[in-house]
């Protein structure tokens, strides 16, 4: 037996060599240069040792097989040659595996991503453990690159061209059942039998028996087989498939901002039109061009930073208490979504409202969501029913004494929230935490009604609850460190990204966002077209323009938060709310009301409502260059972000950048709001703000922190990475 670089191998008496990935110092196994070198040496030894009859790759971690390359080893590569050569080395190692004359197998349980999947593709036999953590994929496009160790070439040869395009271009991950249907794995095996079944199949293959083949021949429909054959042999058909994929991509991703999916199509084209060696060379060349690029650097930085936020508590300085049972007060859209999210994580949850009607709606919505997962193969009907059974509906206050944490999700009204707290607190256990899902009301004000304000914390979910990754954990002035840590770790269990923020009006994301939305309204009042503002910001990379976003949020909600901030921050946050007030008075409240800044037909946005211009008091129409619109709106956010750091709303620039990317959709390819400011130069940013202040008012006067950074020649990220 030998063990080094996170990999060990031992030969059993039956001639099966077990190669085991095991990095005990890490939560997941990762590939890096040292592990690849060690794997290469093992394969060289296998090639010449006659007593080895088969090779089995497995993991010592029950919930992770191999999570791909260590991002840290990629982020330091700043030239194309090094990046391409690194890819070629990995390709060479996996080609050694594919060229072995003896059978090879992968026993996959838990996450198998990137290089882990590419290793599996080079094996003869792939088995998947029937376990909820088993996910297999090539998600490299999510960090701005493509699979680089042969994945773009071997996947289409295994599962077919059209399925490979779908998986790689979208960075899609498949669970064990989906992987079996795709032909990516040959069998699904119960976890306790995975190793034994893999060994049995290797012995069978070594003795000349048939190998299992759930690959493309047996898993595709006749139509898909015909299309894959045509794509591989008829160039016009292949071009049609690729053009369709590009057409769908352009709706979601600008090739200037996110080149990786488009370059993946180039590599996939090579997979079906060229021999394997030439295809591998194209794959390595594309890797060399992508890794040093700004998009890849920013996306890798975001990936690493988000991973750090997903570690258990410690940052809050308190001791976390595990939540065994939870409660939710309020069964509206947010409350119902939160209850379903809790039930998804095997936590019993008591859902209360004043009437049964909203509770029944919440239960119906939850069931519909789980039914969609059943149809997609992500849940079976039994798992759906178990989740439904975890939600205990009630219109009474009984049963909350056993809850370790109660989430309040009632209307955004201070008096109502205080009433709920006053009613529930006497019924809660001494150590139980009351978490308010408030979007703007300071936790200190809500906790003023509490006998134990140290157990009151803010837990701000973003809508839609099931899709938005960010939650703000708000530490009130009297919130205990233990309560904050408990809420933070609870959010982690729900699969969320928790950012701890200081208690202040608007907290972090909504505070910065309102300066952005307020500036958009000012542009409207100056006569700039609604669709021109939105187009400029989507071109910048925002998922929605500010007016479309306000319609989605609801204009009454936007107005409420705007008034909270104006009351708190005075002149700096002052802006005309006339447009919002007038639209609301005319029953134009946004998407759910059927109209706002835009008109809607069957829930779909059409054109700006002409009445929005007159209701907002817009001046004569005027045109502004997109760059001017972008400058005003983005710098309004940058300036307020700097003030938030001055005020201690968050401790570090990375907290703010992660929150803005995951909470507002600030373009990930730009790395974050403050990384974007760094890329422009802080001196340039301050100069532009000063010019805007002279032209448009004191709200643009550069924050003190920015001016100080210019004097000290500092960046938000001092290392420039």
Buried (B, 14 or more C-beta within 10 A) or exposed (E): EEEEBBBBBEBEEEBBBBBBBBBEEEBBBBBBBBBBBBBBBBBEEBEEEEEBBBBBBBBEBEBBBBBBBBBEBBBEBEEBEBBBBBBBBBBBBBBBBBEBEBBBBBBBBBBBBBBBBBBBBBBBBBBBBBBEBBBBBBBBBBBBBBBBBBBBBBBBBBBBBBBBBBBBBBBBBBBBBBBBBBBBBBBBBEBEEBBEBBBEBBBBBBEEEEEBEBBBEEBBEEEBBEBBBBBBEEEEBBEBBBEEBBEBBEEEBBEEBBBBBBBBBBBBBBBBBBEBEEBBBBBBBBBBBBBBBEBBBBBBBBBBBBEEBEEEBEBBEBEBBEBEBBBBBBBBBBBBBBBBBBBBBEBBBBBBBEEEEBBBBBBEBBBEBBEEBBEEBBBEEEBBEBBBEBBBBBEEBEBBEEBBBBBBBBEBEBEEBBEBBEEBBEBBEEEBBBBBBBBBBBBBBBBBBBEBBBBBBBBBBBBEBBEBBBBBBBBBEBBBBBBBBBBBBBBBBBEBBBBBBBBBBBBBBBBBBBBBBBBBBBBBBBBBBBBBBBBBBBBBBBEBBBBBBBBBBBBBBBBBBBBBBBEBBEEBBBBBBEBBBBBBEEEBBBBBBBBBBBBBEEEEBEEBBEBBBEBBEBEEEEEBEBEBBBBBBBBBBBBBBBBBBEEEBBEEBBBBBBBBBBBBBBBBBBBBBBBBBBBEEBEEBBEBBBEBBEEBBEBBBBBEBBBBBBEEEBBBBEEEE
